[in-house]
Amino acid sequence: MNKNNKLSKVAENVLAMVEDGLKNDKLPMWTQSWNGAGSNIPINYATNKAYKGLNCYLTWVAMENKYKNNYWLTYNQIIQMMKLKRTKKGLVTEDGKKFTGKILKPLSDGKQKASPVEFWTIKYKLKDKWKTFTKAQYEKAIKSGTHTEEDFYKYLGLGGIYNVFNIEQTNLPLPKAKKKKKYKVTDSEKLFDEIMDGFEGSPKLEKMEMPYGSCPHYIPKKHKIVMPLITQYQSKDEDNGHLNWFKTASHEAVHSSGHESVLGRDGIVNIGEWEGHKERYATEELIAEMGASMIMDWYGFNYEKTIQNTQAYIKGWLGRIKEDPSTLIDAMRHSNKAVSRILNIK
């Protein structure tokens, strides 16, 4: 790993998992359905909010440990949900009795391992002196009249890291499994049309019979996806052609999310600029392929061939990833953001 790249503890964990997976031909992928939590998106059990960005690697951790639930909590949230209180003498129950139980399930080979999670906060910096203000200082400056909102730059910055545990690592009762809606793979084209209808800022979608050698593509200037007819895919692979078509269409949809009218991603907005073209292209292709894999899994459409294709695709960029590990980190952050926008996941 290039030591010049300042990566968070979360990013380091992700890279370690991916590098190990590539080494053993078992690259982590979103390929499992979960009890309760929706597919590949990990959920905070206490707040019922989805983890986003790089924090979605929690799904890989769940898969690696064979957890059936993709729910996560901080240690303090576990304590609160067990209805315990902290005192100087330790944890006590609601009726004031000393708690003698265990918060986490004991392991024969050691302690339960926590997983780091990033959290991001709004940062405030004066435009003229570049002095950083805390939120409290910013609000005080505005309220007192010494500064106005226009005096500051506001941006998202890494607030820090906290640790979470899967609910199956705790002694909390497990949630009841929810029935997940099943989608017919033969209706994949209809489903994709519905996805585009619900995608805010979606591109135009043109389906046409393409001559041999032509490829599906997204045209940024026209904000348009061009796809072959699904029958062309089915003629090549009668059993899985519809899945290949859906995967390809999802790949192009993720590209389209980078349009300036949607998420304004560098790899799409500045696609015509030659300087940095190789880097932008590498990252953008990783974003699209990883995002397409997430969409496939969200609807339960993953099957062995598409998983193998995605792994091979990402392996093709392994040199670029090793040269600059932040490429993969950026791709993971942006792919999750794209999928959340396309599927309207809050």
C-alpha positions as CSV (number, residue, x, y, z in Angstrom):
1,M,0.0,0.0,0.0
2,N,1.2,3.4,-0.8
3,K,1.9,5.2,2.5
4,N,1.3,8.5,0.9
5,N,-2.4,7.6,0.7
6,K,-4.0,8.6,3.9
7,L,-6.7,6.0,4.4
8,S,-9.1,5.7,7.3
9,K,-9.2,2.5,9.4
10,V,-12.3,1.5,7.5
11,A,-10.6,1.9,4.2
12,E,-7.6,-0.2,5.4
13,N,-10.0,-2.9,6.5
14,V,-11.7,-2.9,3.1
15,L,-8.5,-3.0,1.2
16,A,-7.2,-5.9,3.3
17,M,-10.4,-7.9,2.6
18,V,-10.3,-7.2,-1.1
19,E,-6.6,-8.0,-1.5
20,D,-7.0,-11.2,0.4
21,G,-10.0,-12.1,-1.7
22,L,-8.2,-11.4,-5.0
23,K,-5.2,-13.5,-3.7
24,N,-7.5,-16.5,-3.0
25,D,-9.8,-16.0,-6.0
26,K,-12.6,-15.3,-3.6
27,L,-13.3,-11.6,-4.1
28,P,-16.0,-10.3,-1.6
29,M,-19.2,-9.6,-3.5
30,W,-22.8,-8.7,-2.5
31,T,-24.3,-12.2,-3.0
32,Q,-26.5,-13.1,-0.1
33,S,-30.1,-12.3,1.1
34,W,-30.5,-11.3,4.7
35,N,-33.1,-11.7,7.4
36,G,-34.8,-8.3,7.9
37,A,-32.2,-5.9,6.5
38,G,-32.5,-5.3,2.8
39,S,-30.1,-7.4,0.8
40,N,-26.6,-5.8,0.5
41,I,-27.3,-2.7,2.5
42,P,-26.3,-3.0,6.2
43,I,-28.7,-1.4,8.6
44,N,-28.2,0.2,12.1
45,Y,-30.6,-1.9,14.2
46,A,-31.2,0.9,16.7
47,T,-32.0,3.7,14.2
48,N,-33.2,1.6,11.2
49,K,-31.0,3.7,9.0
50,A,-28.9,2.3,6.2
51,Y,-25.1,2.5,6.3
52,K,-23.8,4.2,3.2
53,G,-20.6,4.8,1.3
54,L,-17.6,2.7,2.3
55,N,-19.5,1.5,5.4
56,C,-21.3,-1.0,3.2
57,Y,-18.3,-3.2,3.5
58,L,-20.1,-4.4,6.7
59,T,-22.0,-6.7,4.3
60,W,-18.8,-8.4,3.4
61,V,-18.0,-8.9,7.1
62,A,-21.4,-10.4,7.7
63,M,-20.9,-12.8,4.8
64,E,-17.4,-13.8,6.0
65,N,-18.7,-14.6,9.4
66,K,-21.9,-16.3,8.0
67,Y,-24.3,-14.0,9.8
68,K,-27.9,-14.3,8.8
69,N,-28.7,-10.7,9.8
70,N,-27.2,-7.6,8.3
71,Y,-28.0,-5.5,11.3
72,W,-25.3,-3.6,13.3
73,L,-25.1,-1.5,16.5
74,T,-22.5,0.4,18.6
75,Y,-21.7,-1.0,22.1
76,N,-23.7,1.9,23.6
77,Q,-26.7,1.1,21.5
78,I,-26.6,-2.5,22.6
79,I,-26.6,-1.4,26.2
80,Q,-29.6,1.0,25.6
81,M,-31.5,-1.8,23.8
82,M,-30.9,-4.1,26.7
83,K,-32.4,-1.4,28.9
84,L,-29.3,-1.0,31.0
85,K,-27.8,2.1,32.6
86,R,-24.2,3.0,33.3
87,T,-23.3,3.9,36.9
88,K,-20.1,4.4,38.8
89,K,-20.5,0.9,40.0
90,G,-21.1,-0.5,36.5
91,L,-24.1,-1.5,34.5
92,V,-27.5,-1.8,36.3
93,T,-30.9,-3.0,35.2
94,E,-34.0,-0.8,35.1
95,D,-34.9,-1.7,38.7
96,G,-31.4,-0.8,39.9
97,K,-29.9,-4.2,40.3
98,K,-26.4,-5.0,39.2
99,F,-26.2,-6.5,35.8
100,T,-24.3,-9.8,35.9
101,G,-24.9,-11.0,32.3
102,K,-22.9,-10.5,29.1
103,I,-23.4,-7.8,26.5
104,L,-21.6,-9.7,23.8
105,K,-21.6,-13.5,23.2
106,P,-18.4,-15.1,24.5
107,L,-16.0,-16.7,22.0
108,S,-13.9,-19.7,22.7
109,D,-11.0,-18.2,20.9
110,G,-11.1,-14.7,22.3
111,K,-13.2,-11.5,22.3
112,Q,-15.8,-10.5,19.8
113,K,-14.2,-8.3,17.1
114,A,-15.7,-5.0,16.3
115,S,-15.9,-3.4,12.8
116,P,-14.9,0.2,12.3
117,V,-17.4,2.6,10.7
118,E,-16.8,6.1,9.4
119,F,-19.0,9.0,10.2
120,W,-19.0,12.3,8.4
121,T,-19.8,15.8,9.6
122,I,-20.2,19.3,8.1
123,K,-17.0,21.3,8.5
124,Y,-16.8,25.1,8.5
125,K,-13.9,27.2,7.3
126,L,-13.5,31.0,6.9
127,K,-13.0,32.0,3.2
128,D,-10.5,34.8,3.9
129,K,-8.3,33.3,6.6
130,W,-9.0,29.6,6.1
131,K,-9.6,29.2,9.8
132,T,-11.6,26.1,10.8
133,F,-14.6,26.6,13.1
134,T,-16.5,23.9,15.1
135,K,-20.2,23.7,14.6
136,A,-20.7,25.5,18.0
137,Q,-18.2,28.3,17.0
138,Y,-19.9,28.7,13.6
139,E,-23.4,29.0,15.1
140,K,-22.1,31.5,17.7
141,A,-20.4,33.6,15.0
142,I,-23.6,33.7,13.0
143,K,-25.8,34.4,16.0
144,S,-23.5,37.2,17.3
145,G,-23.3,38.9,13.9
146,T,-19.5,38.8,13.7
147,H,-19.9,36.7,10.5
148,T,-22.5,35.7,8.0
149,E,-23.1,32.3,6.3
150,E,-21.5,33.7,3.1
151,D,-18.2,34.1,5.0
152,F,-17.8,30.3,5.3
153,Y,-17.0,27.3,3.1
154,K,-19.1,24.3,4.2
155,Y,-18.0,20.8,3.3
156,L,-18.3,17.2,4.5
157,G,-15.3,15.9,6.3
158,L,-14.4,12.7,8.1
159,G,-15.7,13.2,11.6
160,G,-14.1,10.0,13.0
161,I,-14.5,6.3,13.4
162,Y,-16.7,4.3,15.8
163,N,-17.0,0.6,16.2
164,V,-20.1,-1.6,15.6
165,F,-21.1,-5.2,16.2
166,N,-23.4,-7.4,14.2
167,I,-26.6,-8.2,16.2
168,E,-25.6,-11.9,16.2
169,Q,-22.5,-11.0,18.2
170,T,-24.7,-9.6,21.0
171,N,-27.1,-11.2,23.5
172,L,-30.0,-9.2,22.1
173,P,-32.9,-11.2,20.8
174,L,-32.6,-11.6,17.0
175,P,-35.2,-9.9,14.8
176,K,-37.9,-12.0,13.1
177,A,-37.1,-12.8,9.5
178,K,-39.1,-10.7,7.1
179,K,-40.3,-12.1,3.8
180,K,-38.5,-10.5,1.0
181,K,-40.3,-9.7,-2.2
182,K,-39.3,-12.1,-5.0
183,Y,-38.8,-10.8,-8.6
184,K,-39.2,-13.0,-11.6
185,V,-36.1,-12.9,-13.7
186,T,-38.2,-13.2,-16.8
187,D,-39.6,-9.8,-15.9
188,S,-36.1,-8.2,-15.6
189,E,-36.7,-5.8,-18.5
190,K,-40.0,-4.6,-17.1
191,L,-38.3,-4.2,-13.7
192,F,-35.5,-2.1,-15.2
193,D,-38.0,0.2,-16.8
194,E,-39.7,0.6,-13.4
195,I,-36.3,1.4,-11.9
196,M,-35.7,4.1,-14.4
197,D,-39.2,5.6,-13.8
198,G,-38.3,5.9,-10.1
199,F,-34.8,7.1,-10.6
200,E,-34.8,10.9,-10.0
201,G,-32.8,12.5,-12.9
202,S,-32.9,9.3,-14.9
203,P,-31.5,9.3,-18.5
204,K,-33.4,8.5,-21.6
205,L,-33.4,4.8,-22.4
206,E,-33.3,3.7,-26.0
207,K,-33.6,0.0,-26.9
208,M,-32.7,-0.9,-30.4
209,E,-31.5,-3.9,-32.5
210,M,-27.7,-3.5,-32.6
211,P,-25.5,-4.9,-35.3
212,Y,-22.8,-7.4,-34.4
213,G,-19.8,-5.7,-32.7
214,S,-21.9,-2.8,-31.3
215,C,-22.0,-2.4,-27.5
216,P,-24.4,-1.0,-25.0
217,H,-23.3,2.4,-23.9
218,Y,-24.2,5.6,-22.0
219,I,-23.9,9.0,-23.8
220,P,-23.1,11.7,-21.3
221,K,-23.8,14.7,-23.7
222,K,-27.3,13.3,-24.4
223,H,-27.8,11.8,-21.0
224,K,-29.0,8.6,-22.8
225,I,-28.5,4.9,-22.4
226,V,-28.5,2.8,-25.5
227,M,-29.3,-0.9,-25.0
228,P,-29.7,-3.8,-27.4
229,L,-33.0,-5.6,-27.5
230,I,-33.3,-8.2,-24.7
231,T,-34.0,-10.8,-27.4
232,Q,-30.5,-10.4,-28.7
233,Y,-29.2,-11.4,-25.3
234,Q,-31.6,-14.3,-25.1
235,S,-30.6,-15.6,-28.5
236,K,-27.1,-16.0,-27.2
237,D,-28.0,-17.4,-23.8
238,E,-31.6,-18.7,-23.6
239,D,-31.4,-19.4,-19.9
240,N,-29.6,-16.4,-18.6
241,G,-29.8,-13.8,-21.3
242,H,-32.3,-11.7,-19.4
243,L,-30.0,-11.6,-16.4
244,N,-27.0,-10.5,-18.6
245,W,-29.2,-7.8,-20.1
246,F,-30.3,-6.5,-16.7
247,K,-26.7,-6.5,-15.4
248,T,-25.5,-4.6,-18.4
249,A,-28.3,-2.1,-18.2
250,S,-27.6,-1.6,-14.5
251,H,-23.9,-0.9,-15.3
252,E,-24.9,1.8,-17.8
253,A,-27.5,3.2,-15.3
254,V,-24.7,3.6,-12.7
255,H,-22.7,5.5,-15.3
256,S,-25.6,7.8,-15.9
257,S,-25.9,8.6,-12.2
258,G,-22.6,10.6,-12.7
259,H,-24.2,13.1,-15.0
260,E,-23.9,16.7,-13.9
261,S,-27.7,16.9,-13.4
262,V,-27.6,14.0,-11.0
263,L,-24.6,13.3,-8.8
264,G,-22.0,15.2,-10.9
265,R,-19.3,12.6,-10.7
266,D,-15.8,13.5,-12.0
267,G,-15.5,10.4,-14.2
268,I,-18.6,11.4,-16.2
269,V,-18.6,15.2,-16.0
270,N,-15.0,15.5,-17.1
271,I,-14.9,12.5,-19.3
272,G,-13.6,14.5,-22.3
273,E,-10.6,16.0,-20.6
274,W,-7.4,14.1,-21.4
275,E,-5.4,15.0,-18.3
276,G,-6.2,12.3,-15.7
277,H,-8.3,10.4,-18.2
278,K,-6.8,7.0,-17.3
279,E,-7.5,7.5,-13.6
280,R,-11.0,8.8,-14.1
281,Y,-11.8,5.9,-16.5
282,A,-10.5,3.3,-14.1
283,T,-12.5,4.6,-11.2
284,E,-15.7,5.1,-13.2
285,E,-15.6,1.6,-14.6
286,L,-15.1,0.2,-11.1
287,I,-18.0,2.3,-9.9
288,A,-20.3,1.0,-12.6
289,E,-19.4,-2.6,-12.3
290,M,-19.6,-2.7,-8.5
291,G,-22.9,-0.7,-8.5
292,A,-24.4,-3.1,-11.1
293,S,-23.5,-6.0,-8.8
294,M,-25.2,-4.3,-5.9
295,I,-28.4,-3.7,-8.0
296,M,-28.4,-7.3,-9.1
297,D,-28.2,-8.5,-5.6
298,W,-30.8,-6.1,-4.3
299,Y,-33.3,-7.8,-6.5
300,G,-32.0,-11.3,-5.9
301,F,-30.7,-11.7,-9.5
302,N,-27.1,-12.7,-8.9
303,Y,-26.0,-16.0,-10.3
304,E,-22.6,-17.6,-10.5
305,K,-21.8,-16.4,-14.0
306,T,-22.4,-12.7,-13.3
307,I,-20.5,-13.0,-10.1
308,Q,-17.5,-14.5,-11.9
309,N,-17.7,-11.9,-14.6
310,T,-17.6,-9.1,-12.0
311,Q,-14.7,-10.6,-10.2
312,A,-12.8,-11.0,-13.5
313,Y,-13.7,-7.4,-14.4
314,I,-12.3,-6.0,-11.1
315,K,-9.2,-8.3,-11.3
316,G,-8.6,-6.6,-14.7
317,W,-8.1,-3.4,-12.8
318,L,-5.9,-5.0,-10.1
319,G,-2.7,-3.2,-11.3
320,R,-4.4,0.1,-11.0
321,I,-5.8,-0.7,-7.6
322,K,-2.4,-1.8,-6.3
323,E,-0.8,1.4,-7.8
324,D,-3.3,3.6,-6.1
325,P,-5.5,1.8,-3.4
326,S,-7.7,4.9,-3.2
327,T,-9.1,4.0,-6.6
328,L,-11.0,1.1,-5.1
329,I,-12.0,3.1,-2.0
330,D,-13.4,6.0,-4.2
331,A,-15.2,3.4,-6.4
332,M,-16.9,1.8,-3.4
333,R,-18.1,5.2,-1.9
334,H,-19.4,6.4,-5.3
335,S,-21.0,3.1,-6.3
336,N,-23.1,2.9,-3.1
337,K,-24.1,6.6,-3.5
338,A,-25.1,5.9,-7.1
339,V,-27.2,2.8,-6.2
340,S,-28.9,4.6,-3.3
341,R,-29.9,7.4,-5.8
342,I,-31.0,5.0,-8.5
343,L,-33.1,2.8,-6.2
344,N,-34.2,5.7,-4.0
345,I,-32.7,4.1,-0.8
346,K,-32.8,6.5,2.1
